[in-house]
């Protein structure tokens, strides 16, 4: 089992599989089983078993010539790891916005045709609002949703609105798509009681590798709008650092 006295229990087969992936990466991402066995110091039979298992799980891929390359699961882990790092780096900016405007802060993205909230930063003094209707079904009534819709190409926006009826959530909700107040680039989207009575929210686009918006529960004063735009810039830089793009 690879355990050491007084130390943690280590699974040797897992260690060997990870070592093979490392060795493959060191060989410019492509190598044959015999090369990997020789470089890792593992018996050839063991190497074949581990390679077949890793290929079955998607960590590696076997090509027609018998060599192995890194599999699609590596890209999935890399993508999600970069996203997690980006959110961790962005959190101070999200907390700054929360404290500046004394409102809960939301980060949302457009993922596979849906509006998804990916992070909420609140506090006892700035509690989150009750999302009694999911944001994915209230894009027309929320600042987050309107900001995302404003960034989409017209064809994608029409397709989204065709799949999501414009529900009448409050007396202020706009249910005619021709009258939706979508922000132009560089502008702040506003939800003034359209999602929940008495609740005002602001949202700004976050330049990134996807359609991302930053929203906060706050009155729509000019000073608040400038603060939201400043926070969006900070979050954009954090996400870029997390992805290694900066």
N, C-alpha and C positions, 0 to 999 in steps of 0.2 A: 504493500500500500504506500510505501514511501514515507512512512511516519518516522519521526525522530523522537527519542526519549524526551518527554517534557515539552515537545513542540506540537504544532498543529498536525492534523492528519491530512496528508497530501495524496492525491490520486495520481499515481505515476502515469497511467495511460493518458490522462488529460495533459499532464506536463509534456509528454512525448508528442502528442498531437499539436500542441501549441508550438513546440520547438520546430516541428516540421513546417508549419506555416511560416515561422520566422525565417527558416533556412530557404524556403521557396522565395520569399520576398527578397532575400539577399542575393538570389540567383536571377535578379531582374524579373521576378514574377513568373518564371517558367522553367521547369526542370523535370527530368525523368525520375522514376522511383529509385533507380540505382544511384543516381547522383545525390538524391536526398538522403538515402540510407548512409552513403559514405560520408557526407558532410555532417550528418547529425550523430553518427556513431551508433545507429540502431541496426539491429538485424534486418535483413531484407524482407523476411517474411512479416515481421512486425510492422515494418514500414508500409508494406502493401495493405495490411489490414487497416492501419490508421488512415492511409490515403483514401481507401474505399469508403470508410466511415465519414471522413470529412467531405468527400465529394457527394455522398448521399445527402448530407445535411446542408449542402450549398456553400460550405466554407471554401471548398476547392472545386475545380472542374477538370475532368479528364478529357483531353483532346483526342482526335482520331489517331494521331501519331503516337499516342501512349504517354505523352508528357502531361504535366499538371500545371494549371494556372490558378490564380486566386479566384474564388467564386463570388457570386452576387451578394452573399451574406456579408462579405467584408464591406462592400459599399453601403449596405443598409446600416451596419453598425457605425461606420464612419460618418454617415449623414446624421444619424440620430445623436451620435456623440458630439458632433459639431453644433447641433441645435441646442443640446443641453449646456454646452460650454457657453454658447452665445447668450442663453437665458441667464446663466449664472453671472456673466459679466454685465448684463443689462439690468440686473436687479437693483443696483444702487441708483441708476437713473429712474427706474420705476418708483422706488421708494422716495426719491427726491421730489418727483412730481406729486406723489400722494401727499407728502408733507407740505409742499408749496401751496396746493389748492385744497387741502383737507378733504380729499375725496378718494374713494377706491379707484384703483387703476387697473385697466384691462389691456391685454395684448391679444390680438386676434389675427388669424391668417386665413387665406382662401386655399382650401385643401380639397382636391378632387371634387371641385364644383360646389363645395359647401363652406360656409363661414364658421370657423371653429375658434373658440376662446382657448388660448394656449397657456395663459398665465393670468392670475389675479393677485394683486398686492393690495391688501387692506390693513386695517388696524382697528382697535376699539373706538378710536376717534374718527375713523374714516371707514365705516362698515360697508361691505359690499351690498348691492341691491339684490332683491330677490328676483332671480331670473325665472319668473313664472311661465314665460314662454321662451323656449330656447332661442338663442341668437340666430341659429341656422334657419328658423322660421320667422324671424323678425328683422331681417336685414333692411327692410324698407322703413322700419320704425326706430332703429337705433343709430347712434352716431357711428359706432364701429362698422355696422353693416353698410350704411350709406357711404362711408369713406372707402370701403372695399369696392362697392359697386361703382363708385366714381372712377376707380383705377382700371376697371375691366374694359377690354375692347367691347364695343357696342354689341357684337354678336354674342359674346359670352354673357354680357349683362342681360340681354333679352332672353337668352336660354335659361338663366337663373330665375328671372322673374316669371318665366313661363312655368317653371316647376314649383314655385313658391307663391301661393296666393297672397295678396296684400291684405292681411287680416286687419280688421278695425279693432285696435287694442284700447284706444282711448278716444275721447272726442277730438283730439288733436292729430290723430294718426292720418297720414296721407295715404289713401287707398287707390289713387289714380296714378299709374306709373308715369304719365305725362307731366304730373305736377311734383314729382319727387325732387327734393332739393339736394342734389348731389354736388359735392364740392369739386371745384376745378383744381388742377395741380397746384400744390402749395397753399391751398386753403384748408380751413378747419371745418369739419362736418359738425352739425349741431342737431341734437335731439332735445327739444324743449317740451317735455311732457308727452311725446308721441308714443313712447314705450310704456311708461308708467306715470300716472298723474302726479304732478309735483316734483318730478325728477328731471333734471337737466344734465346732459352729458355732452362732452366735446371729444372729437377724435381727429387725429392727423395721420397721414400716411408715413410709414417708416421705410425709407429706401432700403431695399434688401434684395436677396436673390428670388424673392417671391412677393406676393401681394400681402403685405403686413400692415396692420394699423394699431395705433395706440390710443386708448380712450380713457377718460377720467370723468367721474361724477362731479360736475362743477357748473356754476353759472357761466353763461357765455360772454363774459366781459372781454374787452380788448386785451387787457393785461393777461387774463387767463388763456386766451388764444395764443399769445406770444409764448407763454410758458409751455403750453402743450407742444408747439412747434419746436421749441428748444429741446424739450425732452425727447421728441421723436428723432432729432438729430443725434442726441447722445445714444439712444437705443440702437440706431442704425450703425454707429461706429462700434458699439459693443458686439452686435451680431456679426459684423464683418471680422472683428478680431477673433471671435469664436470659431468662425469658419476658416480662418487662416487667409482670408482675402485681403487683409490689410497688414 
